[in-house]
Amino acid sequence: MYYKLKPQYCLRGWQYLPYSIVDRKLGENLFVDKEMFDTVEMCNGLVDFSLPLFSESIRKRLQDLINGGVVEECQYGEAIREDQKYFRYDNRFMKQVHWSVTGRCNCKCRHCYLSCAENRYGELPHKDIMKIIDDMGRCGVLQCSITGGEPLVRSDFWEIVDAIRDRGIVINQIYSNGLAVNERFLDGLAARGISPELNMSFDGIGFHDWLRGISGAEKKVRRAFELCREYGIPTGSEMCIWKDNQDTLRDSINYLASVGCRSVKVCPIGDTGAWKEGGYNEEHGITEDELYQIYLDYLDDFYRDLPDIAIQFGSLFAGRGKDPDHYDLPGVHADADPEKACICLHARNNMYISVEGRALTCMAISNDEVFTENYPLVHKVGLKECLTDSRYMQLITTRASEVLAHNEKCAGCEYRRFCLGGCRAGGFMFHPGDILGADESSCKMFMNGWVHQVVKKVRQLRPTAVCSKAKYFEEGGMLSG
């Protein structure tokens, strides 16, 4: 019996991670051990697996590949294509690039990290954009999410989309304010046969216009959500919470669920960028404890309404109305070894490329020009160099143990092995210029008992709901009483 890889799969490897099966349709991959890799490699239409020379272990692995839909039976000589054969990239693995392709925007958001209303950072010329895309293909990047500014204002937006896809990279998300999401745009996606998630900000019923700085923004983004539902394009959303719009949380989430939005991430506004420059925090900002109380109070509504949407409240709580018997505590690191865990698991697999073209951990630190000037410009040094030996690579492979050792307050903290120092962007905001600084918001989340309160409240509201991290947290003696 002969088998071959199905057309959507190929074999790839990277430095330190040499064996991987890549699903090019989804932009996903699975790292495997040598024996599994050898088994897959023999699925080339030339090896007869009915011969008695194969061990039971190999036969079991072959069956796993068949059951998983990775290989299919074929006739002798039905060879796989050349581009499916093994290729090893001479750089470290980076699954996804989250890319600000422009600093221009058609909104005047009061909280913009990049102060896009003033066009502070502009945008890279077309030739540099194409160079970065070429490098993404050469380094084996699997996915790309496009953001800005507002990415749809670039005149070469569709050229960027086509170039990324031509390199075999899946565009999994496009972040937009929704103002330019119309029938013509959605027809452009349909013509290409792609349906990336459109992640559109929605900042509270009746308050969206104020934060976005222009009249009519809420009406237009609502229309964008409705159009996406009609076209079958998946949507997600992010909602900022500040003093004025906190009472709209329930209605806003239920609205997003009603228009088919798959997920919403709710976060506070950081006192940085345009928000800080405008001095809005004193009148409109909220403290960490006020934020966590808003999240906690909403749980009553969540378990009452069970909205058909996945929600995440920062690092405190995540749940899905369709699956109310399971929830997550995103800020709790269960079974994580500080000596092995990177300072940010997300950043280790997701590079942020700034408007200027710098390789960074995330957008939240991109407006500190003094700090970021030491990080490489991708279009200047090349993505391979960034993923081989660079300050960027040194940062994202830094271990959580260094964060804990760096901050004196972490030394005797009973929660240190659960928080691992918190979010690096959060720490950077509280300690400007110090990427290893303690995330004071995370400190309050643990030390002021908000994690405890969430676990206890969920138990009251949904006794059948379980969370593996909550159990781990409890076993650590942190949920007494």
URZI-V249790 format. One record per helix or strand. SS is the DSSP state (hx for helix, st for strand). FROM is the first residue (numbers start at 1). LEN is the number of residues. If there is no record, write none. Layout:
# URZI-V249790
ss=SS from=FROM len=LEN
ss=SS from=FROM len=LEN
This chain:
# URZI-V249790
ss=st from=2 len=4
ss=st from=9 len=6
ss=st from=17 len=7
ss=st from=28 len=4
ss=hx from=34 len=8
ss=st from=44 len=1
ss=hx from=56 len=12
ss=st from=71 len=4
ss=hx from=82 len=3
ss=st from=87 len=2
ss=st from=96 len=5
ss=hx from=116 len=3
ss=hx from=126 len=13
ss=st from=143 len=5
ss=hx from=151 len=3
ss=hx from=157 len=10
ss=st from=170 len=7
ss=hx from=183 len=10
ss=st from=197 len=4
ss=hx from=208 len=5
ss=hx from=217 len=15
ss=st from=235 len=7
ss=hx from=246 len=13
ss=st from=263 len=6
ss=hx from=273 len=5
ss=hx from=281 len=4
ss=hx from=288 len=18
ss=st from=310 len=4
ss=st from=317 len=4
ss=hx from=321 len=3
ss=st from=326 len=3
ss=st from=342 len=1
ss=hx from=345 len=5
ss=st from=350 len=4
ss=st from=358 len=3
ss=hx from=363 len=3
ss=hx from=369 len=4
ss=st from=377 len=1
ss=hx from=378 len=4
ss=hx from=383 len=4
ss=hx from=391 len=6
ss=st from=399 len=1
ss=hx from=400 len=7
ss=hx from=408 len=3
ss=hx from=416 len=4
ss=hx from=424 len=7
ss=hx from=440 len=8
ss=hx from=450 len=12
ss=st from=466 len=1
ss=hx from=468 len=8
